[in-house]
Amino acid sequence: MSQVTYEITALVKPRLVAEYEEFMANRHIPDLMATGAFASATFSRSSPGRYRIRYEAIDREHLDGYLKNDADSLRAHVAAVFPSGIEFAREEWDVIAVFDSNPSSQ
């Protein structure tokens, strides 16, 4: 079973930052997690208006199922709430290795 990270980068106009953060944390990310395709997610900000959301897929098959069955409707919902002012980039990453700081868990 191969691990896959699905990563979205968003560039958000300053006027939308507060609304975007609230929507992502309280609606969109929970909706994606509810699909059952992902084991975990992180929502990060590097600077005002620049965000990264990382979803750790259960495996490649789950990610492919999400992309086939759920992605279009969830993306359409985001576009309906934010019709302009946000640029998205999406990437899939195959995990080569995972390192843990706790040696007893390896």
N, C-alpha and C positions, 0 to 999 in steps of 0.2 A: 504494500500500500504506500503510494508516494504522497508526500505532503505538498500542497500547493497553496501559495499565498495569492490572493486577489487584492490588488492595491489600486486605490483611486486617489488621485491628487486633484484638489479643487482650488482654483483661484477665485476668490469671492470679492466682489466690489465692497468697499467700506460700508456703504449704506445697508448692506444685507448681512453683515457679519453676525450680529446678535441673533437675528431670526434664523440664519443658517445653522448656527451652533445649537440652538434650541431644537430645531426641526430634526437635525441629524441625531442628536443624543436621545430625544424623546419619541421620535417616530420612525425615521428611515432606517437607522441601524437596527433597532428592535424588529422592524418588519423583515429585514434581510435575515436576521438571526432566526426568526420564526419559520423560515423556509426549511430549516433542518440541514442545510448544505454546509454550514460553517460551525467549527468548534469554538471559535473565539473571534473577537474583533477589537481593534484599538482605534481611537479617534484622537489624532494629534494635530498640533498647530506649530509651525516653525516660525511664523511671523504673522502679524495681523493680516488676515485674508488669505493665508496659504495653509491648506490643510492636507492631511494624509489619513485615509481610512484603510486599515489593513484587515482583511478577513482571512482567517486561516481555515481553508476548506478541509473538510473531513478527509477527502481524497479527490483525485482527478475526476472520478465519476460523479461525485456530488457537485463539484463545480460545474462540470459540463451540463448536468441536469438543471442547476440553477440558471445557467446562461440560456438554456433552451426553453425552460418553462416559466421562469419568474422575472428575469432581468428586464425584459421589455416593459412589463406593466409597472415595475418599481421605478424604472427610469422615467417613464411617462408621468408618474406621480410627482417626482421631483421637478420635472419640466413644467408641470401644471402649477406647482407652488412657486417656482422660481423660473419664470419664462425667459428671463434675461439676467445678466449680471454675474453669472458663474460659468467658468470654463472647467471642463473635466478632462482628465486623462486617465485611462485604465490600462493596467498591465497585469499579466499573470506571471508568477515566479514559481519555478520548480525548486523546492527546498533541497539543497545538496546535503546539508548537515545541520544538526541542532546541537548547540553547546549549552550546558547548564552549569551554573556556578556552584551547585551543590553536588559534589562528587558521589555522595552516597545514593543519589537518585539515578545514576548512570549504570 
